Amino acid sequence: MLNPTVIAIPFFALMIAVEAWFARRTNPEFYETKDAWINILIGFVSVAFGALFGLFIGVVYALAYELAPYKFPADAWWAWVVLFFVDDLAYYWFHRISHESRLFWNFHVVHHSSEYYNLSVAVRQSWFSGTLHWIFYAPVMLLGFAPWMFALMHGFNLIYQFWVHTRFVKRMGWLEYVLNTPSHHRVHHGVNDSYLDKNYAGVLIIWDRLFGSFVPETEEPRYGIIKPVGSYNPLWINTHGWHEMWLAMNERKTIGGKLRCLFASPSMEMKNLSAQKL
């Protein structure tokens, strides 16, 4: 079946255009034209790569579903409710580990590397994440959810996340206690010391509150990454993390040190600049 996020592309384009038009008249500093167009280009190419990797991922999910000892009924409303929570929780841990392990951060850094925060940043997605992100979602099929059910639910989860990439929506009252909101996600994209690696939510912010990764927005975020990419080249934006990791691994003298570069925190270098190399 066609991915819901692909069907939503015209909606994304319209909302980006409306926000950019509004920002130009009220807060021009919210958008930088070249950055926005690069985001859109990266987004379109990521869709193409997603379709390519989708052929392999579809096979993996189908095999996982065949191994499931129990199959959730697609015609039962409660099964969809369970799937919503399972999918959102799986996304939380996928997102969290994508920040806590350099291997997965090398994909996710693409999304965070813009120094702006607007709706165009939502479509700035890694071209190559499909090579590994399925690891976090195959267990959903092992639990007994059909791949098409997961694709539909996960697609709507991602569509929800689009609108939280805006600076125009401030606080949303009591909804802030339950849902991921623009305020919560601005924190997630901030490089302020108190904001780093916080608020991983997809739809529900309850996971961050439950697992201790929640921080409220208390100051204006500074957007981007600790070590700015400093380029508008879309290929470099998608590969600079791997290049930096390779250089770091070559500096390590032991197998353990090299493995830490691969699997440990992506901020390991920043935290240990004065430490002796392994």
Backbone as CSV, one residue per row, in Angstrom:
resi,resn,N_x,N_y,N_z,CA_x,CA_y,CA_z,C_x,C_y,C_z
1,MET,0.834,-1.191,0.000,0.000,0.000,0.000,0.875,1.250,0.000
2,LEU,0.343,2.349,-0.497,1.085,3.590,-0.575,1.225,4.189,0.819
3,ASN,2.444,4.619,1.136,2.725,5.205,2.441,1.901,6.480,2.637
4,PRO,1.212,6.614,3.788,0.429,7.829,4.038,1.247,9.110,3.949
5,THR,2.530,9.048,4.321,3.357,10.253,4.263,3.589,10.692,2.819
6,VAL,3.598,9.747,1.895,3.747,10.093,0.478,2.470,10.772,-0.017
7,ILE,1.325,10.227,0.380,0.043,10.825,0.002,-0.058,12.249,0.561
8,ALA,0.569,12.480,1.711,0.467,13.780,2.377,1.423,14.829,1.815
9,ILE,2.263,14.483,0.853,3.252,15.432,0.330,2.621,16.740,-0.159
10,PRO,1.510,16.718,-0.912,0.899,18.005,-1.304,0.493,18.858,-0.105
11,PHE,-0.004,18.223,0.945,-0.360,18.947,2.168,0.881,19.564,2.805
12,PHE,1.966,18.787,2.875,3.211,19.307,3.428,3.677,20.532,2.636
13,ALA,3.645,20.403,1.320,4.113,21.498,0.454,3.282,22.756,0.670
14,LEU,1.965,22.589,0.764,1.078,23.732,0.971,1.359,24.409,2.304
15,MET,1.510,23.624,3.367,1.727,24.197,4.688,3.093,24.879,4.790
16,ILE,4.105,24.310,4.150,5.423,24.958,4.129,5.326,26.300,3.414
17,ALA,4.624,26.316,2.277,4.470,27.559,1.522,3.725,28.619,2.325
18,VAL,2.666,28.216,3.013,1.882,29.162,3.815,2.720,29.710,4.963
19,GLU,3.439,28.816,5.660,4.250,29.278,6.781,5.370,30.199,6.306
20,ALA,6.023,29.852,5.182,7.100,30.688,4.653,6.574,32.064,4.258
21,TRP,5.396,32.096,3.645,4.770,33.374,3.269,4.474,34.213,4.507
22,PHE,3.919,33.566,5.529,3.577,34.280,6.754,4.845,34.761,7.475
23,ALA,5.874,33.906,7.499,7.119,34.266,8.158,7.786,35.451,7.471
24,ARG,7.702,35.486,6.160,8.325,36.587,5.415,7.735,37.933,5.816
25,ARG,6.478,37.926,6.202,5.789,39.169,6.555,5.840,39.496,8.044
26,THR,6.095,38.487,8.861,6.053,38.725,10.308,7.380,38.433,11.011
27,ASN,8.016,37.320,10.667,9.273,36.910,11.302,10.222,36.355,10.249
28,PRO,10.799,37.187,9.417,11.638,36.707,8.313,12.837,35.892,8.780
29,GLU,13.243,36.059,10.032,14.385,35.298,10.538,14.055,33.821,10.745
30,PHE,12.786,33.455,10.671,12.396,32.054,10.844,12.768,31.198,9.634
31,TYR,12.912,31.824,8.481,13.213,31.085,7.251,14.453,31.670,6.578
32,GLU,15.254,30.804,5.996,16.337,31.192,5.100,16.082,30.439,3.803
33,THR,15.940,31.146,2.718,15.450,30.554,1.469,16.258,29.349,1.020
34,LYS,17.575,29.479,1.008,18.408,28.375,0.531,18.265,27.155,1.425
35,ASP,18.245,27.390,2.722,18.083,26.285,3.673,16.762,25.571,3.441
36,ALA,15.687,26.320,3.249,14.365,25.718,3.052,14.323,24.873,1.784
37,TRP,14.897,25.387,0.703,14.889,24.622,-0.549,15.752,23.366,-0.452
38,ILE,16.860,23.450,0.273,17.688,22.258,0.485,16.916,21.222,1.293
39,ASN,16.192,21.685,2.307,15.362,20.774,3.094,14.369,20.034,2.204
40,ILE,13.737,20.770,1.315,12.729,20.184,0.421,13.381,19.200,-0.543
41,LEU,14.537,19.562,-1.086,15.254,18.653,-1.993,15.633,17.365,-1.269
42,ILE,16.200,17.517,-0.073,16.579,16.334,0.706,15.351,15.469,0.981
43,GLY,14.228,16.124,1.259,12.997,15.386,1.531,12.527,14.570,0.345
44,PHE,12.547,15.149,-0.839,12.115,14.416,-2.033,13.027,13.230,-2.323
45,VAL,14.324,13.427,-2.178,15.253,12.321,-2.435,15.081,11.229,-1.381
46,SER,14.787,11.617,-0.136,14.578,10.619,0.913,13.366,9.746,0.609
47,VAL,12.348,10.325,-0.044,11.171,9.543,-0.443,11.577,8.492,-1.459
48,ALA,12.426,8.872,-2.404,12.881,7.928,-3.426,13.689,6.795,-2.810
49,PHE,14.611,7.145,-1.923,15.395,6.110,-1.248,14.497,5.254,-0.355
50,GLY,13.502,5.869,0.254,12.579,5.115,1.088,11.839,4.054,0.307
51,ALA,11.462,4.390,-0.932,10.789,3.416,-1.787,11.734,2.266,-2.139
52,LEU,13.002,2.606,-2.368,13.988,1.581,-2.706,14.221,0.638,-1.529
53,PHE,14.494,1.199,-0.354,14.717,0.371,0.836,13.438,-0.349,1.257
54,GLY,12.296,0.210,0.886,11.022,-0.373,1.269,10.821,-1.781,0.731
55,LEU,11.433,-2.083,-0.392,11.310,-3.428,-0.959,11.918,-4.460,-0.014
56,PHE,13.090,-4.152,0.510,13.759,-5.052,1.458,13.028,-5.084,2.793
57,ILE,12.663,-3.891,3.284,11.999,-3.797,4.585,10.669,-4.534,4.581
58,GLY,9.943,-4.440,3.464,8.664,-5.141,3.353,8.817,-6.639,3.519
59,VAL,9.884,-7.184,2.959,10.145,-8.627,3.094,10.439,-8.977,4.542
60,VAL,11.257,-8.154,5.200,11.601,-8.393,6.603,10.349,-8.370,7.470
61,TYR,9.495,-7.365,7.263,8.285,-7.249,8.062,7.341,-8.427,7.809
62,ALA,7.250,-8.855,6.563,6.376,-9.988,6.234,6.866,-11.264,6.915
63,LEU,8.170,-11.471,6.909,8.725,-12.651,7.572,8.495,-12.591,9.077
64,ALA,8.670,-11.403,9.655,8.449,-11.251,11.094,6.991,-11.543,11.450
65,TYR,6.085,-11.073,10.610,4.657,-11.302,10.862,4.305,-12.779,10.772
66,GLU,4.937,-13.477,9.848,4.690,-14.914,9.719,5.142,-15.670,10.965
67,LEU,6.157,-15.156,11.640,6.678,-15.811,12.844,5.863,-15.491,14.087
68,ALA,4.982,-14.505,14.005,4.204,-14.098,15.173,3.258,-15.210,15.609
69,PRO,3.294,-15.585,16.881,2.411,-16.664,17.364,0.952,-16.245,17.450
70,TYR,0.701,-14.937,17.503,-0.666,-14.419,17.576,-0.818,-13.302,16.557
71,LYS,-1.969,-13.244,15.888,-2.240,-12.213,14.895,-3.380,-11.321,15.389
72,PHE,-3.110,-10.033,15.519,-4.148,-9.096,15.932,-5.173,-8.924,14.815
73,PRO,-6.459,-8.952,15.139,-7.500,-8.806,14.117,-7.587,-7.364,13.614
74,ALA,-7.490,-7.192,12.308,-7.528,-5.855,11.722,-8.913,-5.224,11.793
75,ASP,-9.949,-6.045,12.016,-11.315,-5.517,12.052,-11.798,-5.230,13.479
76,ALA,-10.876,-5.242,14.451,-11.229,-4.951,15.842,-10.662,-3.584,16.225
77,TRP,-11.520,-2.682,16.689,-11.075,-1.329,17.005,-9.992,-1.312,18.066
78,TRP,-10.104,-2.227,19.030,-9.152,-2.244,20.136,-7.745,-2.608,19.670
79,ALA,-7.664,-3.398,18.585,-6.355,-3.766,18.046,-5.624,-2.524,17.523
80,TRP,-6.385,-1.599,16.937,-5.793,-0.362,16.426,-5.369,0.553,17.570
81,VAL,-6.109,0.523,18.664,-5.724,1.310,19.838,-4.407,0.776,20.410
82,VAL,-4.317,-0.545,20.531,-3.075,-1.157,21.021,-1.918,-0.813,20.083
83,LEU,-2.158,-0.910,18.786,-1.123,-0.626,17.798,-0.645,0.825,17.902
84,PHE,-1.564,1.749,18.146,-1.185,3.153,18.286,-0.152,3.321,19.393
85,PHE,-0.410,2.718,20.550,0.511,2.854,21.668,1.815,2.094,21.421
86,VAL,1.722,0.907,20.840,2.922,0.115,20.545,3.814,0.855,19.545
87,ASP,3.212,1.382,18.490,3.978,2.089,17.472,4.619,3.346,18.039
88,ASP,3.875,4.100,18.839,4.410,5.342,19.391,5.542,5.067,20.374
89,LEU,5.420,3.980,21.136,6.486,3.602,22.060,7.722,3.143,21.286
90,ALA,7.515,2.369,20.215,8.634,1.932,19.381,9.346,3.138,18.770
91,TYR,8.551,4.131,18.351,9.166,5.338,17.797,9.988,6.049,18.862
92,TYR,9.483,6.154,20.073,10.221,6.819,21.147,11.615,6.214,21.296
93,TRP,11.678,4.880,21.359,12.985,4.238,21.581,13.861,4.312,20.343
94,PHE,13.276,4.226,19.167,14.040,4.439,17.935,14.663,5.838,17.948
95,HIS,13.857,6.821,18.303,14.314,8.207,18.306,15.368,8.427,19.384
96,ARG,15.138,7.867,20.538,16.088,8.054,21.639,17.437,7.428,21.312
97,ILE,17.427,6.211,20.823,18.688,5.544,20.496,19.373,6.233,19.323
98,SER,18.578,6.864,18.453,19.164,7.616,17.341,19.948,8.827,17.833
99,HIS,19.720,9.219,19.074,20.498,10.299,19.681,21.603,9.768,20.576
100,GLU,21.463,8.564,21.074,22.392,8.047,22.071,23.443,7.102,21.505
101,SER,23.288,6.693,20.261,24.261,5.829,19.605,24.723,6.482,18.311
102,ARG,26.032,6.607,18.141,26.556,7.305,16.975,26.162,6.628,15.670
103,LEU,26.081,5.307,15.681,25.700,4.585,14.470,24.372,5.086,13.937
104,PHE,23.397,5.241,14.801,22.072,5.691,14.367,21.998,7.219,14.255
105,TRP,22.795,7.920,15.050,22.835,9.380,14.950,23.324,9.825,13.571
106,ASN,24.213,9.049,12.969,24.743,9.416,11.657,23.636,9.543,10.610
107,PHE,22.534,8.850,10.813,21.362,9.033,9.953,20.551,10.245,10.426
108,HIS,20.275,10.273,11.714,19.332,11.250,12.260,19.885,12.674,12.266
109,VAL,21.216,12.805,12.258,21.829,14.129,12.292,21.380,14.989,11.115
110,VAL,20.997,14.343,10.013,20.513,15.081,8.841,19.340,15.980,9.236
111,HIS,18.430,15.428,9.997,17.227,16.153,10.389,17.532,17.316,11.324
112,HIS,18.581,17.169,12.135,18.893,18.188,13.136,19.883,19.245,12.649
113,SER,20.481,19.053,11.499,21.611,19.894,11.111,21.227,21.267,10.576
114,SER,19.944,21.507,10.310,19.536,22.855,9.933,19.608,23.766,11.156
115,GLU,20.059,25.003,10.949,20.127,25.967,12.039,18.853,26.800,12.139
116,TYR,17.829,26.369,11.409,16.526,27.024,11.451,15.511,26.015,11.954
117,TYR,14.340,26.516,12.323,13.273,25.633,12.803,11.960,26.091,12.205
118,ASN,11.509,25.341,11.231,10.261,25.650,10.538,9.750,24.362,9.897
119,LEU,8.613,24.447,9.247,7.994,23.238,8.689,8.846,22.556,7.633
120,SER,9.684,23.305,6.936,10.534,22.662,5.928,11.541,21.712,6.562
121,VAL,11.925,21.986,7.824,12.864,21.109,8.519,12.253,19.729,8.753
122,ALA,10.943,19.662,8.848,10.270,18.379,9.076,10.555,17.377,7.965
123,VAL,10.745,17.855,6.731,10.970,16.942,5.606,12.453,16.716,5.345
124,ARG,13.304,17.316,6.126,14.760,17.143,5.996,15.132,15.826,6.676
125,GLN,15.060,14.739,5.924,15.231,13.399,6.472,16.365,12.651,5.776
126,SER,16.996,11.767,6.515,18.117,10.998,5.986,17.736,10.187,4.759
127,TRP,18.643,10.126,3.812,18.415,9.306,2.617,18.617,7.817,2.911
128,PHE,19.436,7.506,3.894,19.891,6.126,4.060,19.401,5.441,5.335
129,SER,18.513,6.076,6.093,18.093,5.493,7.370,17.354,4.172,7.200
130,GLY,16.801,3.942,6.011,16.079,2.697,5.766,16.947,1.458,5.865
131,THR,18.278,1.646,5.877,19.155,0.487,5.982,19.093,-0.158,7.365
132,LEU,18.730,0.629,8.393,18.760,0.085,9.751,17.518,0.346,10.601
133,HIS,16.704,1.360,10.267,15.636,1.731,11.201,14.596,0.627,11.379
134,TRP,14.523,-0.305,10.423,13.566,-1.404,10.513,13.815,-2.287,11.744
135,ILE,15.054,-2.241,12.258,15.386,-3.045,13.437,14.455,-2.716,14.606
136,PHE,14.051,-1.451,14.705,13.214,-1.020,15.820,11.740,-1.364,15.617
137,TYR,11.353,-1.625,14.379,9.936,-1.812,14.085,9.555,-3.248,13.723
138,ALA,10.512,-4.065,13.335,10.200,-5.469,13.052,9.535,-6.157,14.243
139,PRO,9.919,-5.822,15.501,9.231,-6.435,16.650,7.728,-6.152,16.693
140,VAL,7.289,-5.053,16.082,5.851,-4.766,16.045,5.126,-5.859,15.262
141,MET,5.744,-6.320,14.181,5.169,-7.414,13.407,5.271,-8.742,14.164
142,LEU,6.347,-8.916,14.915,6.494,-10.129,15.720,5.421,-10.210,16.800
143,LEU,4.922,-9.063,17.217,3.833,-9.045,18.196,2.505,-9.471,17.572
144,GLY,2.428,-9.449,16.240,1.221,-9.918,15.577,0.441,-8.875,14.805
145,PHE,1.061,-7.725,14.522,0.394,-6.713,13.702,0.817,-6.865,12.247
146,ALA,-0.149,-6.909,11.362,0.138,-7.056,9.938,0.971,-5.875,9.445
147,PRO,1.906,-6.094,8.540,2.738,-4.995,8.033,1.927,-3.822,7.496
148,TRP,0.807,-4.091,6.834,0.017,-2.983,6.285,-0.634,-2.164,7.401
149,MET,-0.979,-2.828,8.503,-1.528,-2.103,9.654,-0.470,-1.176,10.245
150,PHE,0.736,-1.718,10.404,1.826,-0.903,10.929,2.140,0.265,9.998
151,ALA,2.212,0.003,8.694,2.532,1.064,7.735,1.523,2.201,7.816
152,LEU,0.259,1.846,7.970,-0.786,2.862,8.056,-0.666,3.663,9.348
153,MET,-0.546,2.969,10.465,-0.456,3.655,11.758,0.811,4.493,11.856
154,HIS,1.940,3.932,11.432,3.205,4.651,11.533,3.214,5.866,10.605
155,GLY,2.567,5.731,9.461,2.472,6.857,8.548,1.742,8.025,9.175
156,PHE,0.639,7.747,9.844,-0.112,8.812,10.502,0.664,9.390,11.685
157,ASN,1.465,8.544,12.348,2.322,9.028,13.423,3.306,10.069,12.879
158,LEU,3.909,9.781,11.741,4.871,10.698,11.139,4.189,11.961,10.615
159,ILE,2.997,11.810,10.079,2.253,12.988,9.600,1.958,13.927,10.769
160,TYR,1.594,13.367,11.910,1.361,14.194,13.092,2.602,15.015,13.430
161,GLN,3.757,14.392,13.323,4.990,15.058,13.732,5.373,16.228,12.830
162,PHE,4.802,16.311,11.658,5.132,17.388,10.732,4.840,18.755,11.347
163,TRP,3.668,18.931,11.895,3.218,20.255,12.308,3.912,20.795,13.555
164,VAL,4.593,19.929,14.302,5.254,20.410,15.517,6.554,21.151,15.201
165,HIS,6.966,21.140,13.933,8.179,21.858,13.536,7.848,23.310,13.174
166,THR,7.368,24.048,14.132,7.036,25.450,13.877,7.332,26.290,15.106
167,ARG,7.672,27.566,14.877,7.913,28.506,15.969,6.698,29.402,16.210
168,PHE,5.677,29.244,15.387,4.522,30.130,15.484,3.504,29.690,16.531
169,VAL,3.483,28.415,16.858,2.561,27.910,17.881,3.301,27.873,19.206
170,LYS,2.818,28.567,20.189,3.496,28.648,21.486,3.060,27.497,22.391
171,ARG,2.328,27.769,23.452,1.887,26.717,24.380,0.454,26.323,24.089
172,MET,0.080,25.091,24.446,-1.240,24.561,24.124,-1.993,24.071,25.357
173,GLY,-1.771,24.737,26.490,-2.536,24.416,27.687,-2.351,22.995,28.173
174,TRP,-3.443,22.351,28.558,-3.379,21.013,29.155,-2.889,19.952,28.179
175,LEU,-2.978,20.221,26.875,-2.490,19.257,25.882,-0.985,19.038,26.005
176,GLU,-0.288,20.019,26.572,1.159,19.893,26.752,1.516,18.710,27.662
177,TYR,0.578,18.281,28.510,0.842,17.177,29.427,0.736,15.814,28.760
178,VAL,0.078,15.772,27.602,-0.203,14.492,26.956,0.486,14.354,25.601
179,LEU,0.428,15.403,24.792,0.882,15.331,23.406,2.252,15.967,23.199
180,ASN,2.939,15.488,22.189,4.109,16.196,21.686,3.608,17.447,20.974
181,THR,4.133,18.587,21.336,3.665,19.862,20.809,4.849,20.630,20.217
182,PRO,4.587,21.716,19.489,5.702,22.529,18.978,6.658,22.977,20.076
183,SER,6.130,23.332,21.237,6.995,23.745,22.343,7.926,22.624,22.765
184,HIS,7.376,21.423,22.931,8.203,20.282,23.334,9.238,19.951,22.261
185,HIS,8.838,20.030,20.993,9.766,19.622,19.934,10.811,20.697,19.647
186,ARG,10.487,21.955,19.929,11.523,22.980,19.823,12.668,22.673,20.792
187,VAL,12.303,22.234,21.990,13.315,21.813,22.963,14.181,20.717,22.364
188,HIS,13.542,19.744,21.729,14.268,18.614,21.163,15.297,19.063,20.124
189,HIS,14.986,20.091,19.372,15.903,20.572,18.339,16.904,21.597,18.865
190,GLY,16.791,21.964,20.128,17.695,22.959,20.686,19.034,22.368,21.076
191,VAL,20.091,23.174,20.946,21.421,22.747,21.387,21.817,23.448,22.694
192,ASN,20.865,24.107,23.334,21.103,24.624,24.681,21.483,23.445,25.581
193,ASP,22.382,23.661,26.505,22.860,22.562,27.352,21.721,21.803,28.014
194,SER,20.731,22.520,28.517,19.632,21.863,29.225,18.665,21.152,28.284
195,TYR,18.763,21.407,26.985,17.832,20.824,26.016,18.395,19.611,25.279
196,LEU,19.698,19.396,25.358,20.313,18.335,24.568,19.734,16.962,24.917
197,ASP,19.357,16.225,23.869,18.874,14.848,24.018,17.672,14.746,24.947
198,LYS,16.670,15.558,24.682,15.434,15.537,25.454,14.232,15.500,24.504
199,ASN,13.077,15.124,25.053,11.788,15.174,24.345,11.800,14.405,23.018
200,TYR,11.865,13.087,23.116,11.942,12.226,21.933,10.575,11.838,21.378
201,ALA,9.517,12.355,21.922,8.167,11.890,21.602,7.838,11.949,20.125
202,GLY,6.973,11.005,19.730,6.355,11.070,18.413,5.035,11.810,18.526
203,VAL,4.031,11.135,19.071,2.722,11.751,19.308,2.522,12.050,20.789
204,LEU,2.839,11.102,21.643,2.573,11.237,23.077,3.829,11.624,23.848
205,ILE,3.767,12.715,24.585,4.894,13.147,25.403,4.988,12.325,26.687
206,ILE,3.984,11.477,26.945,3.972,10.687,28.180,5.189,9.775,28.284
207,TRP,5.741,9.325,27.146,6.913,8.441,27.197,8.111,9.186,27.781
208,ASP,8.293,10.442,27.381,9.400,11.227,27.932,9.210,11.459,29.417
209,ARG,7.982,11.720,29.828,7.719,11.922,31.246,7.962,10.632,32.025
210,LEU,7.614,9.496,31.423,7.754,8.203,32.078,9.216,7.766,32.178
211,PHE,9.991,8.019,31.120,11.367,7.520,31.067,12.415,8.589,31.385
212,GLY,11.978,9.727,31.901,12.912,10.717,32.417,13.648,11.561,31.392
213,SER,13.091,11.702,30.194,13.772,12.490,29.161,13.008,13.769,28.817
214,PHE,12.077,14.162,29.681,11.274,15.349,29.393,11.878,16.600,30.015
215,VAL,11.884,17.676,29.224,12.283,18.998,29.707,11.331,20.017,29.082
216,PRO,10.754,20.923,29.871,9.872,21.947,29.307,10.677,23.066,28.653
217,GLU,10.035,23.801,27.788,10.682,24.939,27.127,10.711,26.118,28.089
218,THR,11.905,26.526,28.499,12.051,27.616,29.464,12.858,28.778,28.905
219,GLU,13.550,28.573,27.802,14.333,29.622,27.162,14.313,29.398,25.650
220,GLU,14.625,30.429,24.899,14.616,30.332,23.442,15.678,29.336,22.987
221,PRO,15.289,28.314,22.219,16.267,27.334,21.758,17.223,27.925,20.711
222,ARG,18.431,27.400,20.690,19.377,27.640,19.610,19.375,26.373,18.772
223,TYR,19.110,26.497,17.496,18.880,25.330,16.665,20.134,24.891,15.910
224,GLY,20.148,23.597,15.567,21.262,23.034,14.810,21.873,21.866,15.553
225,ILE,23.177,21.675,15.349,23.918,20.607,16.018,25.165,21.219,16.654
226,ILE,25.770,20.499,17.595,26.904,21.034,18.352,28.051,21.427,17.423
227,LYS,28.314,20.581,16.439,29.343,20.883,15.437,28.626,21.144,14.117
228,PRO,28.371,22.409,13.760,27.582,22.725,12.565,28.155,22.091,11.303
229,VAL,27.246,21.650,10.422,27.675,20.996,9.193,28.330,21.992,8.247
230,GLY,27.899,23.245,8.260,28.549,24.291,7.476,28.512,24.080,5.982
231,SER,27.435,23.478,5.465,27.344,23.213,4.035,25.892,23.103,3.613
232,TYR,25.641,23.468,2.352,24.323,23.265,1.757,24.349,22.120,0.749
233,ASN,25.438,21.392,0.700,25.551,20.248,-0.211,24.726,19.090,0.361
234,PRO,23.657,18.675,-0.309,22.774,17.652,0.274,23.468,16.310,0.498
235,LEU,24.434,15.958,-0.362,25.151,14.700,-0.170,26.025,14.774,1.073
236,TRP,26.711,15.903,1.264,27.545,16.063,2.447,26.695,16.100,3.704
237,ILE,25.541,16.744,3.644,24.629,16.778,4.792,24.250,15.363,5.209
238,ASN,24.126,14.457,4.254,23.749,13.075,4.535,24.923,12.176,4.913
239,THR,26.149,12.642,4.706,27.300,11.751,4.919,28.355,12.300,5.872
240,HIS,28.257,13.567,6.270,29.333,14.140,7.077,29.504,13.415,8.408
241,GLY,28.408,12.921,8.978,28.507,12.184,10.230,29.348,10.927,10.094
242,TRP,29.186,10.225,8.997,29.963,9.010,8.741,31.436,9.349,8.561
243,HIS,31.700,10.445,7.858,33.077,10.887,7.654,33.742,11.201,8.986
244,GLU,33.053,11.940,9.844,33.607,12.298,11.146,33.827,11.062,12.008
245,MET,32.906,10.103,11.917,33.059,8.873,12.690,34.269,8.078,12.199
246,TRP,34.457,8.024,10.889,35.587,7.294,10.307,36.913,7.897,10.771
247,LEU,36.994,9.220,10.774,38.215,9.879,11.240,38.471,9.568,12.702
248,ALA,37.405,9.593,13.506,37.554,9.296,14.936,37.995,7.855,15.162
249,MET,37.444,6.925,14.383,37.821,5.514,14.521,39.281,5.294,14.153
250,ASN,39.749,6.016,13.129,41.141,5.863,12.709,42.121,6.363,13.762
251,GLU,41.669,7.268,14.623,42.523,7.796,15.673,42.625,6.843,16.867
252,ARG,41.667,5.956,17.008,41.664,5.014,18.125,42.596,3.846,17.820
253,LYS,43.326,3.422,18.836,44.332,2.375,18.647,43.838,0.979,19.013
254,THR,42.736,0.894,19.731,42.232,-0.403,20.166,40.879,-0.703,19.520
255,ILE,40.562,-1.993,19.476,39.262,-2.404,18.944,38.142,-1.818,19.803
256,GLY,38.329,-1.830,21.122,37.317,-1.274,22.012,37.085,0.194,21.746
257,GLY,38.159,0.923,21.516,38.030,2.346,21.224,37.292,2.598,19.925
258,LYS,37.574,1.785,18.926,36.906,1.935,17.631,35.417,1.602,17.750
259,LEU,35.111,0.565,18.542,33.709,0.196,18.727,32.951,1.280,19.495
260,ARG,33.622,1.943,20.423,32.974,3.052,21.129,32.626,4.165,20.159
261,CYS,33.496,4.421,19.202,33.210,5.443,18.192,31.973,5.077,17.378
262,LEU,31.758,3.787,17.200,30.638,3.326,16.387,29.330,3.302,17.166
263,PHE,29.374,2.834,18.409,28.133,2.587,19.139,27.864,3.542,20.305
264,ALA,28.877,4.209,20.806,28.686,5.081,21.966,28.021,6.388,21.566
265,SER,27.885,7.279,22.536,27.209,8.556,22.309,27.867,9.350,21.185
266,PRO,27.078,9.969,20.316,27.660,10.796,19.254,28.361,12.031,19.790
267,SER,28.089,12.412,21.047,28.754,13.563,21.656,29.992,13.138,22.436
268,MET,30.408,11.894,22.247,31.569,11.376,22.959,32.792,12.254,22.725
269,GLU,32.979,12.695,21.480,34.138,13.522,21.170,34.078,14.849,21.918
270,MET,32.882,15.444,21.953,32.737,16.735,22.619,32.968,16.607,24.124
271,LYS,32.578,15.475,24.684,32.692,15.283,26.124,34.113,14.893,26.542
272,ASN,34.912,14.464,25.572,36.232,13.934,25.923,37.356,14.560,25.107
273,LEU,37.177,15.840,24.766,38.193,16.496,23.950,39.553,16.521,24.649
274,SER,39.525,16.602,25.963,40.777,16.680,26.709,41.254,15.320,27.210
275,ALA,40.465,14.291,26.929,40.829,12.954,27.405,41.861,12.317,26.486
276,GLN,42.626,11.437,27.013,43.619,10.736,26.205,42.919,9.746,25.297
277,LYS,43.351,9.696,24.036,42.723,8.785,23.071,43.036,7.357,23.465
278,LEU,42.044,6.498,23.230,42.225,5.083,23.585,43.222,4.415,22.640
